[in-house]
Amino acid sequence: MNRIAVAELTSEVFVPFGEVGAPLADDSHTAGDVDGEPWLKAVAPASVVQPGLADIWAFCILPDRFIKLGPGTSHADPYFTEPVRHFYKLEMVDTNTADHTVWRLDQPGTFAT
């Protein structure tokens, strides 16, 4: 099985895929928001027409961070091991009709955590 390394999520490393955000220092975010557990996100840069296993990056999204994907970034999410997780994502109103492309990898992969 091919393993995809899970990279540390930093603004500098995530630039080809989008932006990383953190909560404001206004004390409105607390440890109890959502479920407080990290989750994994798989992405490939928009410059790759048909992503393959070598193009995929995986990131661990910590509970006090959020990401904004850049236009055209291929992605799959969320990945977590618990049977149920609280999760939210914001999308454009037409995402499921205007931006829905499925890529099938030519070889299977799993995350190396």
Secondary structure per residue as TSV (DSSP state, phi and psi in degrees):
chain	resnum	aa	ss	phi	psi
A	1	M	-	360.0	132.8
A	2	N	E	-78.6	136.7
A	3	R	E	-110.1	135.5
A	4	I	E	-101.7	118.1
A	5	A	E	-66.8	142.6
A	6	V	E	-94.4	114.8
A	7	A	E	-85.9	154.4
A	8	E	-	-71.0	133.5
A	9	L	-	-81.3	107.3
A	10	T	-	-128.9	156.1
A	11	S	H	-58.5	-38.8
A	12	E	H	-67.7	-42.8
A	13	V	H	-74.2	-30.9
A	14	F	H	-83.4	-6.1
A	15	V	T	-49.0	-43.9
A	16	P	T	-64.6	-13.4
A	17	F	T	-112.4	-19.8
A	18	G	E	153.5	-145.5
A	19	E	E	-124.9	152.7
A	20	V	E	-110.3	134.5
A	21	G	E	-123.4	157.1
A	22	A	-	-131.0	158.7
A	23	P	-	-65.3	153.5
A	24	L	-	-71.0	154.5
A	25	A	S	-84.0	49.7
A	26	D	S	-110.7	12.0
A	27	D	S	64.5	15.5
A	28	S	-	-85.9	-16.7
A	29	H	-	-97.6	129.0
A	30	T	-	-127.6	168.9
A	31	A	T	-61.5	-21.5
A	32	G	T	-86.8	-2.2
A	33	D	S	-65.1	140.8
A	34	V	T	48.9	-128.8
A	35	D	T	-117.6	2.2
A	36	G	-	69.0	21.0
A	37	E	-	-116.7	146.0
A	38	P	-	-71.9	160.9
A	39	W	E	-144.0	164.4
A	40	L	E	-105.3	147.6
A	41	K	E	-133.1	131.6
A	42	A	E	-106.2	132.6
A	43	V	E	-139.4	157.3
A	44	A	E	-137.2	144.2
A	45	P	-	-64.6	149.4
A	46	A	T	-61.9	-23.5
A	47	S	T	-71.8	-12.5
A	48	V	-	-92.9	120.0
A	49	V	S	-68.2	-50.6
A	50	Q	S	-129.3	99.0
A	51	P	-	-62.8	142.2
A	52	G	-	-117.9	178.3
A	53	L	G	-55.8	-37.6
A	54	A	G	-68.8	-19.6
A	55	D	G	-88.7	-11.8
A	56	I	-	-86.6	132.9
A	57	W	E	-113.7	145.9
A	58	A	E	-120.3	142.2
A	59	F	E	-132.0	145.1
A	60	C	E	-94.1	117.8
A	61	I	E	-94.4	113.2
A	62	L	-	-74.4	155.4
A	63	P	T	-64.5	-16.8
A	64	D	T	-100.6	20.1
A	65	R	-	-129.4	161.1
A	66	F	E	-141.6	162.2
A	67	I	E	-126.9	150.7
A	68	K	E	-122.7	117.8
A	69	L	E	-77.7	143.6
A	70	G	-	-76.6	157.5
A	71	P	T	-54.6	132.8
A	72	G	T	82.2	-1.8
A	73	T	-	-68.2	123.7
A	74	S	E	-75.9	142.5
A	75	H	E	-155.6	157.6
A	76	A	E	-142.2	137.3
A	77	D	E	-170.0	175.6
A	78	P	E	-84.4	158.0
A	79	Y	E	-116.3	126.2
A	80	F	-	-154.6	163.5
A	81	T	S	-99.2	-16.9
A	82	E	S	-73.4	155.2
A	83	P	S	-68.7	-26.1
A	84	V	-	-141.4	137.5
A	85	R	-	-138.8	146.5
A	86	H	-	-83.8	131.5
A	87	F	-	-151.9	143.1
A	88	Y	-	-139.1	153.0
A	89	K	-	-150.6	146.9
A	90	L	-	-102.2	132.8
A	91	E	-	-133.4	163.4
A	92	M	-	-68.2	156.9
A	93	V	T	-62.0	-27.9
A	94	D	T	-107.9	17.8
A	95	T	H	-54.9	-44.8
A	96	N	H	-74.2	-9.5
A	97	T	H	-113.4	-37.5
A	98	A	H	-92.1	-20.3
A	99	D	S	-136.4	63.0
A	100	H	-	-131.8	95.7
A	101	T	-	-121.5	134.5
A	102	V	-	-110.4	128.0
A	103	W	-	-112.8	130.4
A	104	R	-	-102.1	124.8
A	105	L	-	-71.3	145.7
A	106	D	S	-80.8	-6.7
A	107	Q	S	-148.4	145.7
A	108	P	-	-74.3	156.8
A	109	G	E	-144.4	160.3
A	110	T	E	-142.5	161.7
A	111	F	E	-83.7	139.6
A	112	A	E	-100.9	98.1
A	113	T	-	-103.4	360.0
